[in-house]
Amino acid sequence: MLAAGFEVVVYEAGSNVGGLWVYENDNGRAQAYRHLCIISTRKHTHFSDFDFDASTPRFPTHWDMHRYLQRYADHFGVTPHVRFRSPVAAVEPAGDGRWTVRTEGGEEVFDAVLVATGHLNEPRHAPELAEFGGEYLHSSAYRVADPFVGRRVAVVGTGNSGVDVASDVCSVAERTVLVARSGVVIQPKVVFGVPFPDIAIGLRARPWIPAWIRNRILRTLVSLAHGNQRRLGFLPPTARTHPTSSEAIVAHIEFNRVAVKPGITAVDGKTLTFADGSQEDFDVLVGATGYRVHLPFLSPEVLPVEGNHVDLYKRIFVPGRPGLYFIGMLNPLTSLNAIFERQAHLVARCVAGEVTLPDEGAMRADIARKKALSAAIFTDSPRHELEEPDTGYVEELRDLVKRGSRSAPGSLATRLRRDRAERSDLGAGV
């Protein structure tokens, strides 16, 4: 937005640039655990105009991500526009097509508001786990394994956080059980010395390869690395699901450091009963049960939260609410930064008046179509309400620009392309 020539204010609840990647962030939403590494590689995680520094490993840690985002903000002059320790209390229509942003320090009116809080800031707790009589914590509160030395730990959930916590804890716990409530695919981090995410992203970037061939290649590689995952205790998914990425959890299961159990059918004090009829006592229960969409600064009249999603056209635009945009309210398979960057460029062109959006009725029809498609192909779970196929989504954004573009010489699109090239030169060799 700065490159496009707009006046920009960034409101940040904490004292740091970097959000969820800041270890023990003081914004009240810290989630990173000490040994956290990202799933995608540095090759596909940086923004297009600025690379990681040379000290960054192939799979960056949260320390690397924090350092990268801070350097990015400093390099491109974003930091001076950030108002730190300024949590937003409300975003409301100003009545004249603009928007009022209210904080404890007062309020300001803007032509456009971009909500970039994401969907991973409010833990979702499974109600059935509330009866546990021992120590309970959500995976977002987990930091280190030290407090669990010699204790019996059950981790509920086989997403990336769940398998990471189980892999971390099992080195010190007396007993570690990973509860697999639904089907899952555990993908390797590296295959034949090549990062698996790079292979997957590379295949998805070649739409001329039929989808069934791409999927067959990826399934074969997963099978070569991890074999039949039923032997590990994991059932195959019954529909498309967001995969989990881990090298460590498979080794821990193979060497009996982690046991896998099916879903929990009953909780009685510290005793858990599993779907296979077995029972065990535990000291600690970790709920790796995901997050829920939480937008306390927006009233339901402006945008209601339904289930675990909000109805947004192309995951960005609020029907009937021009000037209010969302960045990052989706769950793609590819690198998040690449998707966010595409969304931001599109929003900049919309604010500049260079892209014309469909009317409200057409937007809502498209939202209904997308919801029906997702329900037909994805696993029925809160997480998958935000799932977005990468290739198709990028094409949708491109088509929107083509259909509604009103570019002219010297327009915002031209300036963005020129600025992007200049910034690429600035970032070269960093």
C-alpha positions as a Markdown table, in Angstrom:
| # | Residue | x | y | z |
|---|---|---|---|---|
| 1 | Met | 0.0 | 0.0 | 0.0 |
| 2 | Leu | 2.9 | 2.3 | 0.6 |
| 3 | Ala | 4.4 | 1.5 | -2.8 |
| 4 | Ala | 1.1 | 2.3 | -4.3 |
| 5 | Gly | 1.3 | 5.8 | -2.8 |
| 6 | Phe | -1.3 | 5.5 | -0.1 |
| 7 | Glu | -1.0 | 7.0 | 3.4 |
| 8 | Val | -0.8 | 3.9 | 5.7 |
| 9 | Val | -1.3 | 3.3 | 9.5 |
| 10 | Val | -0.6 | -0.1 | 10.9 |
| 11 | Tyr | -2.2 | -1.0 | 14.3 |
| 12 | Glu | -0.3 | -3.6 | 16.3 |
| 13 | Ala | -1.4 | -4.9 | 19.7 |
| 14 | Gly | 2.1 | -5.8 | 20.8 |
| 15 | Ser | 5.6 | -4.3 | 20.7 |
| 16 | Asn | 7.0 | -6.3 | 17.8 |
| 17 | Val | 6.7 | -6.8 | 14.1 |
| 18 | Gly | 6.2 | -10.5 | 13.4 |
| 19 | Gly | 2.9 | -11.6 | 15.0 |
| 20 | Leu | 2.7 | -15.3 | 15.7 |
| 21 | Trp | 6.4 | -15.8 | 14.8 |
| 22 | Val | 7.5 | -13.8 | 17.8 |
| 23 | Tyr | 8.4 | -16.1 | 20.7 |
| 24 | Glu | 6.6 | -15.0 | 23.9 |
| 25 | Asn | 5.2 | -12.1 | 22.0 |
| 26 | Asp | 3.6 | -9.5 | 24.4 |
| 27 | Asn | 0.6 | -9.0 | 22.2 |
| 28 | Gly | -1.3 | -11.6 | 24.2 |
| 29 | Arg | -1.4 | -14.1 | 21.3 |
| 30 | Ala | 2.0 | -15.8 | 21.6 |
| 31 | Gln | 1.9 | -19.3 | 20.3 |
| 32 | Ala | 5.4 | -20.3 | 19.1 |
| 33 | Tyr | 7.0 | -23.1 | 21.0 |
| 34 | Arg | 10.8 | -23.1 | 21.4 |
| 35 | His | 11.6 | -25.8 | 18.8 |
| 36 | Leu | 9.1 | -24.6 | 16.2 |
| 37 | Cys | 10.2 | -24.7 | 12.5 |
| 38 | Ile | 8.0 | -23.7 | 9.6 |
| 39 | Ile | 6.7 | -26.3 | 7.2 |
| 40 | Ser | 7.6 | -24.7 | 3.9 |
| 41 | Thr | 11.2 | -24.0 | 3.0 |
| 42 | Arg | 13.0 | -20.7 | 2.8 |
| 43 | Lys | 12.9 | -20.9 | -1.0 |
| 44 | His | 9.1 | -20.6 | -1.0 |
| 45 | Thr | 8.5 | -18.6 | 2.1 |
| 46 | His | 10.0 | -15.2 | 1.5 |
| 47 | Phe | 8.2 | -12.4 | -0.2 |
| 48 | Ser | 9.1 | -12.0 | -3.9 |
| 49 | Asp | 11.1 | -8.8 | -3.4 |
| 50 | Phe | 13.3 | -9.7 | -0.4 |
| 51 | Asp | 15.1 | -12.9 | 0.6 |
| 52 | Phe | 16.1 | -14.4 | 3.9 |
| 53 | Asp | 19.6 | -13.7 | 5.1 |
| 54 | Ala | 22.4 | -16.2 | 4.5 |
| 55 | Ser | 22.2 | -17.6 | 8.1 |
| 56 | Thr | 18.7 | -19.0 | 7.6 |
| 57 | Pro | 18.4 | -22.8 | 7.4 |
| 58 | Arg | 16.4 | -24.6 | 4.7 |
| 59 | Phe | 13.5 | -24.9 | 7.1 |
| 60 | Pro | 13.4 | -21.6 | 9.0 |
| 61 | Thr | 12.7 | -21.5 | 12.7 |
| 62 | His | 10.4 | -18.9 | 14.4 |
| 63 | Trp | 13.5 | -16.9 | 15.3 |
| 64 | Asp | 14.4 | -16.8 | 11.6 |
| 65 | Met | 10.9 | -15.7 | 10.6 |
| 66 | His | 10.8 | -13.0 | 13.3 |
| 67 | Arg | 14.1 | -11.7 | 12.1 |
| 68 | Tyr | 13.1 | -11.8 | 8.5 |
| 69 | Leu | 9.8 | -9.9 | 9.0 |
| 70 | Gln | 11.5 | -7.3 | 11.1 |
| 71 | Arg | 14.2 | -6.8 | 8.5 |
| 72 | Tyr | 11.6 | -6.6 | 5.7 |
| 73 | Ala | 9.6 | -3.9 | 7.6 |
| 74 | Asp | 12.7 | -1.9 | 8.3 |
| 75 | His | 14.1 | -2.3 | 4.7 |
| 76 | Phe | 10.9 | -1.0 | 3.0 |
| 77 | Gly | 10.0 | 1.7 | 5.5 |
| 78 | Val | 7.0 | 0.0 | 7.1 |
| 79 | Thr | 8.2 | 0.1 | 10.7 |
| 80 | Pro | 7.7 | 3.9 | 11.1 |
| 81 | His | 4.1 | 3.5 | 10.1 |
| 82 | Val | 3.3 | 0.9 | 12.9 |
| 83 | Arg | 1.6 | 2.1 | 16.0 |
| 84 | Phe | 2.8 | -0.5 | 18.6 |
| 85 | Arg | 0.8 | -1.4 | 21.7 |
| 86 | Ser | -2.3 | -0.2 | 20.0 |
| 87 | Pro | -4.9 | -3.0 | 20.1 |
| 88 | Val | -8.0 | -2.1 | 18.0 |
| 89 | Ala | -11.3 | -2.1 | 19.9 |
| 90 | Ala | -13.6 | -1.6 | 17.0 |
| 91 | Val | -13.8 | -1.1 | 13.2 |
| 92 | Glu | -17.1 | 0.6 | 12.3 |
| 93 | Pro | -18.7 | 2.1 | 9.2 |
| 94 | Ala | -18.2 | 5.9 | 9.4 |
| 95 | Gly | -21.4 | 6.5 | 7.4 |
| 96 | Asp | -19.9 | 8.2 | 4.4 |
| 97 | Gly | -18.3 | 5.1 | 2.8 |
| 98 | Arg | -15.3 | 5.3 | 5.0 |
| 99 | Trp | -14.3 | 3.4 | 8.1 |
| 100 | Thr | -13.6 | 4.4 | 11.7 |
| 101 | Val | -10.9 | 2.6 | 13.6 |
| 102 | Arg | -11.2 | 3.0 | 17.4 |
| 103 | Thr | -8.4 | 2.2 | 20.0 |
| 104 | Glu | -7.9 | 3.2 | 23.6 |
| 105 | Gly | -6.0 | 6.3 | 22.3 |
| 106 | Gly | -8.9 | 7.6 | 20.2 |
| 107 | Glu | -10.3 | 7.0 | 16.8 |
| 108 | Glu | -9.4 | 7.8 | 13.2 |
| 109 | Val | -11.3 | 7.6 | 9.9 |
| 110 | Phe | -9.9 | 5.8 | 6.8 |
| 111 | Asp | -10.9 | 5.2 | 3.2 |
| 112 | Ala | -10.0 | 1.5 | 3.5 |
| 113 | Val | -9.2 | -1.0 | 6.3 |
| 114 | Leu | -7.3 | -4.2 | 5.7 |
| 115 | Val | -7.8 | -6.8 | 8.4 |
| 116 | Ala | -4.6 | -8.9 | 8.6 |
| 117 | Thr | -5.2 | -10.6 | 12.0 |
| 118 | Gly | -5.5 | -14.0 | 10.4 |
| 119 | His | -7.5 | -17.0 | 11.8 |
| 120 | Leu | -5.0 | -18.5 | 14.3 |
| 121 | Asn | -5.3 | -16.2 | 17.3 |
| 122 | Glu | -8.2 | -17.7 | 19.3 |
| 123 | Pro | -7.7 | -21.4 | 20.5 |
| 124 | Arg | -10.6 | -23.7 | 19.9 |
| 125 | His | -11.2 | -26.0 | 22.8 |
| 126 | Ala | -13.0 | -29.4 | 22.4 |
| 127 | Pro | -15.9 | -29.4 | 24.9 |
| 128 | Glu | -15.4 | -33.1 | 25.6 |
| 129 | Leu | -12.0 | -32.5 | 27.0 |
| 130 | Ala | -13.2 | -30.0 | 29.7 |
| 131 | Glu | -14.0 | -32.9 | 32.1 |
| 132 | Phe | -10.3 | -34.0 | 32.3 |
| 133 | Gly | -9.2 | -34.1 | 36.0 |
| 134 | Gly | -5.5 | -33.5 | 35.4 |
| 135 | Glu | -3.6 | -30.6 | 33.9 |
| 136 | Tyr | -5.1 | -29.4 | 30.6 |
| 137 | Leu | -3.6 | -26.9 | 28.2 |
| 138 | His | -4.2 | -25.9 | 24.5 |
| 139 | Ser | -1.2 | -26.5 | 22.2 |
| 140 | Ser | -1.0 | -22.7 | 21.8 |
| 141 | Ala | 0.2 | -22.5 | 25.4 |
| 142 | Tyr | 2.9 | -25.1 | 25.0 |
| 143 | Arg | 6.5 | -23.8 | 25.0 |
| 144 | Val | 9.0 | -26.4 | 26.2 |
| 145 | Ala | 9.0 | -30.0 | 27.4 |
| 146 | Asp | 10.6 | -29.3 | 30.7 |
| 147 | Pro | 7.4 | -29.2 | 32.8 |
| 148 | Phe | 6.4 | -32.7 | 31.6 |
| 149 | Val | 9.4 | -34.7 | 32.7 |
| 150 | Gly | 8.3 | -38.1 | 34.0 |
| 151 | Arg | 4.6 | -37.4 | 33.4 |
| 152 | Arg | 2.0 | -39.2 | 31.4 |
| 153 | Val | 0.9 | -37.0 | 28.5 |
| 154 | Ala | -1.9 | -37.3 | 25.9 |
| 155 | Val | -1.9 | -35.0 | 22.9 |
| 156 | Val | -5.2 | -34.8 | 21.1 |
| 157 | Gly | -5.0 | -33.9 | 17.4 |
| 158 | Thr | -2.7 | -34.9 | 14.5 |
| 159 | Gly | -2.2 | -31.5 | 12.9 |
| 160 | Asn | 1.2 | -30.0 | 12.7 |
| 161 | Ser | 1.1 | -28.6 | 16.2 |
| 162 | Gly | -0.1 | -31.9 | 17.7 |
| 163 | Val | 2.7 | -34.0 | 16.2 |
| 164 | Asp | 5.3 | -31.4 | 17.0 |
| 165 | Val | 4.2 | -31.3 | 20.7 |
| 166 | Ala | 4.1 | -35.1 | 20.9 |
| 167 | Ser | 7.6 | -35.3 | 19.3 |
| 168 | Asp | 8.9 | -32.8 | 21.7 |
| 169 | Val | 7.4 | -34.2 | 24.9 |
| 170 | Cys | 8.2 | -37.8 | 24.3 |
| 171 | Ser | 11.9 | -37.3 | 25.0 |
| 172 | Val | 11.2 | -36.5 | 28.6 |
| 173 | Ala | 7.7 | -37.9 | 29.4 |
| 174 | Glu | 7.1 | -41.3 | 31.1 |
| 175 | Arg | 4.4 | -42.0 | 28.5 |
| 176 | Thr | 3.2 | -40.1 | 25.4 |
| 177 | Val | 0.0 | -40.9 | 23.5 |
| 178 | Leu | -1.1 | -39.1 | 20.3 |
| 179 | Val | -4.8 | -39.2 | 19.8 |
| 180 | Ala | -5.8 | -39.5 | 16.1 |
| 181 | Arg | -9.5 | -38.5 | 16.0 |
| 182 | Ser | -9.8 | -38.6 | 12.2 |
| 183 | Gly | -7.9 | -39.7 | 9.1 |
| 184 | Val | -4.6 | -38.0 | 8.4 |
| 185 | Val | -1.7 | -38.1 | 6.0 |
| 186 | Ile | 1.8 | -37.6 | 7.5 |
| 187 | Gln | 4.0 | -36.1 | 4.8 |
| 188 | Pro | 7.8 | -36.2 | 5.1 |
| 189 | Lys | 9.9 | -33.0 | 5.3 |
| 190 | Val | 12.6 | -34.4 | 3.0 |
| 191 | Val | 12.6 | -37.1 | 0.3 |
| 192 | Phe | 15.9 | -38.2 | -1.3 |
| 193 | Gly | 17.6 | -35.1 | 0.1 |
| 194 | Val | 15.0 | -32.8 | -1.5 |
| 195 | Pro | 12.4 | -30.9 | 0.6 |
| 196 | Phe | 9.0 | -32.4 | 0.1 |
| 197 | Pro | 7.3 | -29.0 | 0.2 |
| 198 | Asp | 9.4 | -27.9 | -2.8 |
| 199 | Ile | 8.4 | -30.9 | -4.8 |
| 200 | Ala | 4.7 | -30.4 | -4.0 |
| 201 | Ile | 4.7 | -26.7 | -4.8 |
| 202 | Gly | 6.7 | -27.3 | -7.9 |
| 203 | Leu | 4.1 | -29.8 | -9.2 |
| 204 | Arg | 1.2 | -27.6 | -8.3 |
| 205 | Ala | 2.9 | -24.8 | -10.2 |
| 206 | Arg | 2.6 | -26.9 | -13.4 |
| 207 | Pro | -1.1 | -27.0 | -14.3 |
| 208 | Trp | -0.4 | -28.7 | -17.6 |
| 209 | Ile | 0.4 | -31.8 | -15.5 |
| 210 | Pro | -3.0 | -33.5 | -14.8 |
| 211 | Ala | -4.1 | -33.4 | -11.2 |
| 212 | Trp | -4.3 | -37.2 | -10.9 |
| 213 | Ile | -0.7 | -37.5 | -12.0 |
| 214 | Arg | 0.5 | -34.9 | -9.5 |
| 215 | Asn | -1.4 | -36.6 | -6.7 |
| 216 | Arg | -0.1 | -40.0 | -7.7 |
| 217 | Ile | 3.5 | -38.7 | -7.6 |
| 218 | Leu | 3.0 | -37.2 | -4.2 |
| 219 | Arg | 1.3 | -40.2 | -2.8 |
| 220 | Thr | 4.0 | -42.5 | -4.1 |
| 221 | Leu | 6.7 | -40.3 | -2.4 |
| 222 | Val | 4.9 | -40.3 | 0.9 |
| 223 | Ser | 4.5 | -44.1 | 0.7 |
| 224 | Leu | 8.2 | -44.5 | -0.1 |
| 225 | Ala | 9.2 | -42.3 | 2.9 |
| 226 | His | 6.6 | -43.5 | 5.5 |
| 227 | Gly | 5.1 | -46.7 | 4.2 |
| 228 | Asn | 1.5 | -47.8 | 5.0 |
| 229 | Gln | 0.5 | -45.4 | 7.7 |
| 230 | Arg | -2.1 | -47.7 | 9.1 |
| 231 | Arg | 0.7 | -49.6 | 10.8 |
| 232 | Leu | 1.5 | -46.4 | 12.7 |
| 233 | Gly | -2.1 | -46.2 | 13.9 |
| 234 | Phe | -3.4 | -43.6 | 11.5 |
| 235 | Leu | -6.5 | -44.1 | 9.4 |
| 236 | Pro | -6.5 | -42.7 | 5.8 |
| 237 | Pro | -8.7 | -39.7 | 5.3 |
| 238 | Thr | -12.2 | -40.3 | 3.8 |
| 239 | Ala | -12.1 | -36.9 | 1.9 |
| 240 | Arg | -9.5 | -34.3 | 1.0 |
| 241 | Thr | -7.7 | -33.1 | 4.1 |
| 242 | His | -4.9 | -30.7 | 4.9 |
| 243 | Pro | -1.8 | -32.9 | 5.3 |
| 244 | Thr | 0.5 | -32.9 | 8.3 |
| 245 | Ser | 4.2 | -32.5 | 7.8 |
| 246 | Ser | 6.7 | -34.3 | 10.1 |
| 247 | Glu | 9.8 | -36.5 | 9.9 |
| 248 | Ala | 10.1 | -36.9 | 13.7 |
| 249 | Ile | 6.7 | -38.3 | 14.6 |
| 250 | Val | 7.1 | -41.4 | 12.4 |
| 251 | Ala | 10.4 | -42.3 | 14.0 |
| 252 | His | 9.1 | -41.8 | 17.5 |
| 253 | Ile | 6.1 | -44.1 | 16.8 |
| 254 | Glu | 8.4 | -46.7 | 15.2 |
| 255 | Phe | 10.7 | -46.7 | 18.2 |
| 256 | Asn | 7.7 | -46.8 | 20.7 |
| 257 | Arg | 8.4 | -43.4 | 22.1 |
| 258 | Val | 4.9 | -42.3 | 21.0 |
| 259 | Ala | 1.8 | -44.5 | 20.9 |
| 260 | Val | -1.2 | -43.7 | 18.7 |
| 261 | Lys | -4.7 | -44.1 | 19.9 |
| 262 | Pro | -8.1 | -43.5 | 18.1 |
| 263 | Gly | -10.5 | -40.9 | 19.4 |
| 264 | Ile | -11.6 | -40.4 | 23.0 |
| 265 | Thr | -15.0 | -41.8 | 23.9 |
| 266 | Ala | -15.1 | -40.9 | 27.6 |
| 267 | Val | -13.3 | -38.8 | 30.1 |
| 268 | Asp | -13.5 | -39.7 | 33.8 |
| 269 | Gly | -11.1 | -37.7 | 36.0 |
| 270 | Lys | -7.7 | -38.6 | 34.7 |
| 271 | Thr | -8.8 | -41.7 | 32.9 |
| 272 | Leu | -9.4 | -41.5 | 29.1 |
| 273 | Thr | -11.3 | -44.2 | 27.3 |
| 274 | Phe | -10.5 | -44.6 | 23.6 |
| 275 | Ala | -12.5 | -45.8 | 20.6 |
| 276 | Asp | -10.7 | -49.1 | 20.7 |
| 277 | Gly | -12.0 | -49.8 | 24.2 |
| 278 | Ser | -8.7 | -49.3 | 26.0 |
| 279 | Gln | -8.3 | -47.0 | 29.0 |
| 280 | Glu | -5.3 | -45.1 | 30.4 |
| 281 | Asp | -4.6 | -42.6 | 33.1 |
| 282 | Phe | -2.8 | -39.4 | 32.3 |
| 283 | Asp | -1.3 | -36.5 | 34.2 |
| 284 | Val | -1.5 | -34.0 | 31.3 |
| 285 | Leu | -3.9 | -33.5 | 28.4 |
| 286 | Val | -2.8 | -31.2 | 25.5 |
| 287 | Gly | -5.5 | -30.1 | 23.1 |
| 288 | Ala | -4.1 | -29.5 | 19.7 |
| 289 | Thr | -7.6 | -28.8 | 18.5 |
| 290 | Gly | -7.0 | -25.8 | 16.3 |
| 291 | Tyr | -8.3 | -22.3 | 16.3 |
| 292 | Arg | -11.6 | -20.4 | 15.6 |
| 293 | Val | -12.2 | -17.3 | 13.7 |
| 294 | His | -12.3 | -14.5 | 16.2 |
| 295 | Leu | -13.0 | -10.9 | 15.2 |
| 296 | Pro | -14.0 | -9.1 | 18.4 |
| 297 | Phe | -13.5 | -5.6 | 16.8 |
| 298 | Leu | -16.2 | -6.2 | 14.1 |
| 299 | Ser | -19.8 | -6.4 | 15.0 |
| 300 | Pro | -22.0 | -9.2 | 13.6 |
| 301 | Glu | -24.0 | -6.6 | 11.7 |
| 302 | Val | -20.8 | -5.7 | 9.8 |
| 303 | Leu | -19.6 | -9.3 | 9.3 |
| 304 | Pro | -21.0 | -12.3 | 11.2 |
| 305 | Val | -18.8 | -15.2 | 12.0 |
| 306 | Glu | -20.6 | -18.4 | 10.9 |
| 307 | Gly | -19.1 | -21.7 | 12.2 |
| 308 | Asn | -15.4 | -21.2 | 11.7 |
| 309 | His | -15.5 | -18.9 | 8.7 |
| 310 | Val | -16.7 | -15.5 | 7.5 |
| 311 | Asp | -18.4 | -15.1 | 4.1 |
| 312 | Leu | -15.8 | -13.3 | 1.9 |
| 313 | Tyr | -15.8 | -13.0 | -1.8 |
| 314 | Lys | -12.5 | -14.6 | -3.0 |
| 315 | Arg | -11.6 | -14.8 | 0.7 |
| 316 | Ile | -10.9 | -11.0 | 0.7 |
| 317 | Phe | -14.0 | -8.8 | 0.1 |
| 318 | Val | -17.0 | -8.3 | 2.3 |
| 319 | Pro | -20.2 | -8.2 | 0.2 |
| 320 | Gly | -22.0 | -4.9 | 0.6 |
| 321 | Arg | -19.1 | -3.4 | 2.6 |
| 322 | Pro | -16.7 | -1.6 | 0.2 |
| 323 | Gly | -13.5 | -0.5 | 1.8 |
| 324 | Leu | -13.2 | -3.4 | 4.2 |
| 325 | Tyr | -10.7 | -6.1 | 3.1 |
| 326 | Phe | -9.2 | -9.2 | 4.6 |
| 327 | Ile | -5.6 | -10.6 | 4.1 |
| 328 | Gly | -4.9 | -14.1 | 5.2 |
| 329 | Met | -8.4 | -15.4 | 6.1 |
| 330 | Leu | -7.8 | -18.7 | 4.4 |
| 331 | Asn | -5.9 | -22.0 | 4.8 |
| 332 | Pro | -3.9 | -22.8 | 1.7 |
| 333 | Leu | -1.5 | -25.6 | 1.0 |
| 334 | Thr | 1.3 | -23.5 | -0.4 |
| 335 | Ser | 3.5 | -20.9 | 1.3 |
| 336 | Leu | 1.3 | -18.4 | 3.1 |
| 337 | Asn | 3.5 | -15.4 | 2.2 |
| 338 | Ala | 3.0 | -16.0 | -1.5 |
| 339 | Ile | -0.8 | -16.0 | -1.1 |
| 340 | Phe | -0.8 | -12.9 | 1.1 |
| 341 | Glu | 1.4 | -11.0 | -1.4 |
| 342 | Arg | -1.1 | -11.7 | -4.2 |
| 343 | Gln | -4.0 | -10.6 | -2.1 |
| 344 | Ala | -2.3 | -7.4 | -1.1 |
| 345 | His | -1.5 | -6.5 | -4.7 |
| 346 | Leu | -5.1 | -7.1 | -5.7 |
| 347 | Val | -6.4 | -5.0 | -2.8 |
| 348 | Ala | -4.1 | -2.1 | -3.7 |
| 349 | Arg | -5.5 | -2.1 | -7.2 |
| 350 | Cys | -9.1 | -2.2 | -5.9 |
| 351 | Val | -8.5 | 0.7 | -3.5 |
| 352 | Ala | -7.0 | 2.6 | -6.4 |
| 353 | Gly | -10.1 | 2.0 | -8.5 |
| 354 | Glu | -8.3 | -0.1 | -11.1 |
| 355 | Val | -10.3 | -3.3 | -10.5 |
| 356 | Thr | -14.1 | -3.3 | -10.6 |
| 357 | Leu | -15.7 | -5.9 | -8.4 |
| 358 | Pro | -19.0 | -7.7 | -9.1 |
| 359 | Asp | -22.2 | -6.5 | -7.4 |
| 360 | Glu | -23.2 | -7.9 | -4.0 |
| 361 | Gly | -25.5 | -10.5 | -5.5 |
| 362 | Ala | -22.8 | -11.9 | -7.7 |
| 363 | Met | -20.4 | -12.0 | -4.8 |
| 364 | Arg | -22.8 | -13.9 | -2.6 |
| 365 | Ala | -23.5 | -16.4 | -5.4 |
| 366 | Asp | -19.8 | -17.0 | -5.8 |
| 367 | Ile | -19.4 | -17.5 | -2.0 |
| 368 | Ala | -22.3 | -20.1 | -2.0 |
| 369 | Arg | -20.7 | -21.9 | -5.0 |
| 370 | Lys | -17.3 | -22.1 | -3.2 |
| 371 | Lys | -18.9 | -23.3 | 0.0 |
| 372 | Ala | -20.7 | -26.1 | -1.8 |
| 373 | Leu | -17.6 | -27.1 | -3.6 |
| 374 | Ser | -15.6 | -27.2 | -0.4 |
| 375 | Ala | -18.3 | -29.3 | 1.4 |
| 376 | Ala | -18.2 | -31.8 | -1.4 |
| 377 | Ile | -14.4 | -32.4 | -1.5 |
| 378 | Phe | -12.9 | -31.6 | 1.9 |
| 379 | Thr | -13.2 | -33.3 | 5.3 |
| 380 | Asp | -16.0 | -31.9 | 7.4 |
| 381 | Ser | -14.2 | -30.1 | 10.1 |
| 382 | Pro | -13.8 | -26.5 | 11.4 |
| 383 | Arg | -10.3 | -26.3 | 10.0 |
| 384 | His | -11.4 | -27.1 | 6.5 |
| 385 | Glu | -14.0 | -24.4 | 6.4 |
| 386 | Leu | -11.1 | -22.1 | 5.5 |
| 387 | Glu | -9.3 | -24.6 | 3.2 |
| 388 | Glu | -8.5 | -23.2 | -0.3 |
| 389 | Pro | -6.9 | -25.1 | -3.2 |
| 390 | Asp | -3.9 | -23.1 | -4.2 |
| 391 | Thr | -3.8 | -23.3 | -7.9 |
| 392 | Gly | -7.5 | -22.7 | -8.4 |
| 393 | Tyr | -7.5 | -19.8 | -6.0 |
| 394 | Val | -4.5 | -18.0 | -7.7 |
| 395 | Glu | -6.3 | -18.4 | -11.0 |
| 396 | Glu | -9.5 | -16.9 | -9.5 |
| 397 | Leu | -7.6 | -13.8 | -8.4 |
| 398 | Arg | -6.0 | -13.5 | -11.9 |
| 399 | Asp | -9.4 | -13.8 | -13.6 |
| 400 | Leu | -10.8 | -11.2 | -11.3 |
| 401 | Val | -8.1 | -8.7 | -12.4 |
| 402 | Lys | -8.5 | -9.6 | -16.1 |
| 403 | Arg | -12.3 | -9.1 | -16.0 |
| 404 | Gly | -12.4 | -6.0 | -13.9 |
| 405 | Ser | -9.1 | -4.3 | -14.8 |
| 406 | Arg | -9.2 | -0.7 | -15.8 |
| 407 | Ser | -5.4 | -0.1 | -16.0 |
| 408 | Ala | -4.0 | 2.9 | -17.8 |
| 409 | Pro | -0.4 | 4.2 | -18.5 |
| 410 | Gly | 1.1 | 5.4 | -15.3 |
| 411 | Ser | -1.5 | 3.6 | -13.3 |
| 412 | Leu | -1.1 | 1.9 | -10.0 |
| 413 | Ala | -0.4 | -1.4 | -11.7 |
| 414 | Thr | 2.4 | 0.2 | -13.6 |
| 415 | Arg | 3.8 | 1.8 | -10.5 |
| 416 | Leu | 3.6 | -1.5 | -8.6 |
| 417 | Arg | 5.5 | -3.4 | -11.3 |
| 418 | Arg | 8.2 | -0.7 | -11.4 |
| 419 | Asp | 8.5 | -0.5 | -7.6 |
| 420 | Arg | 8.6 | -4.3 | -7.4 |
| 421 | Ala | 11.5 | -4.4 | -9.8 |
| 422 | Glu | 13.3 | -1.7 | -7.9 |
| 423 | Arg | 12.8 | -3.5 | -4.6 |
| 424 | Ser | 14.0 | -6.7 | -6.1 |
| 425 | Asp | 17.3 | -4.9 | -6.9 |
| 426 | Leu | 17.4 | -3.6 | -3.4 |
| 427 | Gly | 16.9 | -7.0 | -1.9 |
| 428 | Ala | 19.4 | -8.8 | -4.1 |
| 429 | Gly | 22.3 | -10.4 | -2.3 |
| 430 | Val | 20.7 | -9.9 | 1.2 |
